Amino acid sequence: MNETRERFLKAILERVSAERIVELHFFPPIRQGPLETGVAVIAAEPEPESPERRHIVFSALYRWTRKGAERGRWEVSVVPEADAPLRTVDAVVRGVQERAGEAIEPERVTAHELRSLLSEPAWQSTP
């Protein structure tokens, strides 16, 4: 995982707790002029106090200004889009692929892989 993907993941985890995430799908970033944009689709368990039992599907987006007067500007949004069965996430991922107009394969990260990654020393914060 490169530094940009790590930064994006950390921003996602500030908005959706790792314990709730079932899977993430990271799409390759797209550079257009001075901007780089990345997209992810996230499936998460509902909040513990929520009566809803279906998964929450989030879309996540970052925009990073890589060049120009606003170089370094970083914006992230993580938006709940739907509550649905887990199988719906695959349909959402296919829809993102179709809108991109390419056969872009996203990087899928399962809950187990995420927890394993977060247990690595580089992800541990020091007191």
N, C-alpha and C positions, 0 to 999 in steps of 0.2 A: 504494500500500500504506500503510495507516494505521499509527500507532505501535504499537497492540496487535498487529497482524499481524506487524510487524517484530520485536517482542519475542518473539512465539511462534516465528517463523522462526529467530531467533538461538538460542533454547533448543533447537530441533530440531537445529540445526547443531552444537551442543555435544555431541549424542548420536550423530548420524549425519553423517559427513563429506560435504561438498558434492560431492566427487568421485564418491561412490557413488550419489548421488540421481539417479534417472532421471526421476521426476515426483512432484509433490505435488498434492494436492487439498484446498484449504482450504474448509471449510463456514462459512457465516455464523454468527457467535456468537449465543448465546441468553442472554438476561438473565432470571433468575428471582429476584425479590427483590433481595437485596444481591449475588448472585453473577452473574458472566458466565462462560460456558463456551464454549470453542471446540474444534473437532475438525478433524483433518487425517488423510488417508490418504497414506502415502508408499510409493513403490516404489523400492527401492535395489538396487544390485549387491551380491552377497555380499562378505564380507571377502576380500581378496586371497589369504590363506592357506587359505581354506575350500575343501574339495573340492566343495561344492555349487555348481552353476552356474545355478540358478534364482534369480529375483529374490526379495528379502525384502520382505514387505509389513508395514509398521509402522502402528500406530494411534498418533496423538498427541492429547493432550488437555491443555488448560489450564483452570484455575479461578482466577479473579481476584475477590477480594472487593472490591467497589466501594464498599460502604457498611457502616456499623456498627462495632462494637468492633474487628474484625479488618481494617478497611479497609486496602487495599494488599497484603494477602497474595496471593502468586502461587505457584501450584503447577503443575508440568508433568510429564507422564509420556509417554514414548515407548517403546512396547512392540512387539517383533517378534511378529507374529501368525501368519505363515505363510511358507513358501517356495513360490513358485508361478511359472508363466509370467506375463509382463507382462499378457496379456489378462485375467488373473484380477482385476487391480486395478479394472478397469471394473465387474466384478460386485460387488466389495466396495463401491465408491462407490455403486452403485445400491442395495445393501442398506442403507447408512447413510441414503440418501435415503428409502427406504421406512420405516425405523424412525422417522425424524423426522416421518413422516406428512404431509409437504409436498413440493411439487415444487421443493425447494431445489436450485439449481444451484451446485455448488462452483466455486471459482476454481482452474483447472488451471494449474500452473506447470511447464513442461518443464525438462529439464536445461539446455538452451540459455538459456532465459529466466532461470533461476536464476543461471547463471554471468555472464550479462550484468548482472543486478541486483547481484551481489556485486562486480562490477568498478567500480561507480559509487563516486565519492569518499566518499559518506556511509557506505559499508560498509567502507571501508579504515581499519584501525587505525593510529594514529600510534605510533612507537617511544618 
